Amino acid sequence: MTHAELCEVAKKWLVRPNSQRGHGCHVALSECRSGWGGEMPDAIGFRAASRLTETVVVEVKCSRADFLADAKKPHRADGEGMGLYRYFMCPEGLIQPHEVPGRWGLLWVSARGKVTPMLGPVALSSNCGTFESVAALWQHSRNAERETWLLVRVMARIDNPDKVKNAINAAQREQARLAKICNDQADEIRALKMPKPAPGWSGGSAGEMLTATRRKVATSTN
């Protein structure tokens, strides 16, 4: 898989619930710069569901050289980087668990895109009742100002979040209205195509005939 494809996998994994070996983030972004000359995480997720606003950073590595060079980055110094929780994501087998720095997790991705946690809190617990206590040992000292800066810059791209939300809601309502029209028209077409009752028909009303026709069509397509 390419670096861009793995970043997309990381974003989807970040919002996966803990019961499915994810962190259950409410928002997930990829390759967003955190200021001039600052860190640009391959993927970062934000979760506001406890006393802390949790952040999860995923660094994607497609080669051994890239992984080995990561430790030399300035923002890897304690307290300089983003992410309360941090993971490396790589193609299956590229990085081994014993090679990962302290308190970092490791996610292997198969050729088909399946994510397998090898190291980190999600590898140890998929139970929301115990996850918080398990995850506490994997937390990092983080640069919260950089995280806030990143969120503000992303929100600035949207211009007016409320306006966007209202537009999406309106589009969904219109979609539902048009779907109802299509379904009603389909019912009318079925009724028009329905054969006339044979002489002596006593099988019920036209509505019952239409229901019987629908069931027959549904059965024949399975």
Residue pairs with C-beta under 8 A, 6 or more apart in sequence:
1 9
1 62
1 91
1 109
1 111
1 113
2 62
3 42
3 60
3 62
5 113
6 42
6 60
6 62
6 89
6 90
6 91
6 109
7 30
7 31
7 42
7 43
7 60
8 30
9 89
9 109
9 113
9 115
10 28
10 30
10 42
10 43
10 58
10 60
10 89
10 107
11 28
11 29
11 30
11 43
11 45
12 28
13 22
13 58
13 89
13 107
13 115
14 22
14 23
14 25
14 28
14 43
14 44
14 45
14 56
14 58
15 22
15 24
15 25
15 26
15 28
15 45
16 22
16 23
16 24
17 24
18 24
18 122
18 125
18 126
18 127
18 128
18 131
19 126
19 127
19 128
20 126
21 115
21 117
21 122
21 123
21 126
22 122
23 45
23 47
23 54
23 56
23 85
23 122
24 47
24 49
25 45
25 46
25 47
25 54
25 56
26 45
26 46
26 47
26 48
26 49
27 45
27 46
28 43
28 44
28 45
28 46
29 43
29 44
29 45
29 150
29 154
30 42
30 43
30 44
31 40
31 41
31 42
31 43
32 40
32 41
32 44
32 150
32 153
32 154
33 39
33 40
33 150
33 153
34 40
34 41
34 82
34 143
34 146
34 147
34 149
34 150
35 146
35 149
35 150
38 75
38 146
38 149
39 73
39 75
39 81
39 82
39 143
39 146
41 57
41 58
41 59
41 82
41 83
42 58
42 59
42 60
42 89
43 57
43 58
43 60
43 89
44 55
44 56
44 57
44 58
44 82
44 83
44 147
44 150
45 55
45 56
45 58
46 53
46 54
46 55
46 147
46 151
47 53
47 54
47 55
47 56
48 54
50 132
52 84
54 84
54 85
55 82
55 83
55 84
55 85
55 142
55 147
56 83
56 84
56 85
56 86
56 87
57 81
57 82
57 83
57 85
57 86
57 87
58 86
58 87
58 88
58 89
58 107
59 70
59 86
59 87
59 88
59 89
60 88
60 89
60 90
61 67
61 70
61 88
61 89
61 90
61 94
61 95
62 90
62 91
62 94
63 94
64 94
64 95
67 88
67 90
67 94
67 95
67 99
70 76
70 88
71 101
74 80
75 81
75 82
75 143
78 140
78 141
79 141
79 142
79 143
80 143
81 140
81 142
81 143
82 142
82 143
82 146
82 147
82 150
83 140
83 142
84 139
84 140
84 142
85 105
85 120
85 121
85 135
85 138
85 139
85 140
86 103
86 104
86 105
86 140
87 104
87 105
87 106
87 107
87 120
88 95
88 100
88 104
88 105
88 106
88 107
89 106
89 107
89 108
89 109
89 115
90 106
90 107
90 108
90 109
91 108
91 109
91 111
92 108
92 109
92 110
92 111
92 116
93 108
95 106
97 106
97 118
97 119
100 106
100 119
103 137
103 138
103 139
103 140
104 119
104 120
105 117
105 118
105 119
105 120
105 121
105 122
105 123
105 138
106 117
106 118
106 119
106 120
106 123
107 115
107 116
107 117
107 118
107 120
108 115
108 116
108 118
109 115
109 116
110 116
117 123
120 138
121 131
121 134
121 135
121 137
121 138
124 134
125 131
125 134
125 135
155 161
158 164
187 210
190 210
190 213
190 214
191 206
191 210
194 206
194 209
194 210
194 213
197 203
197 209
203 209
203 212
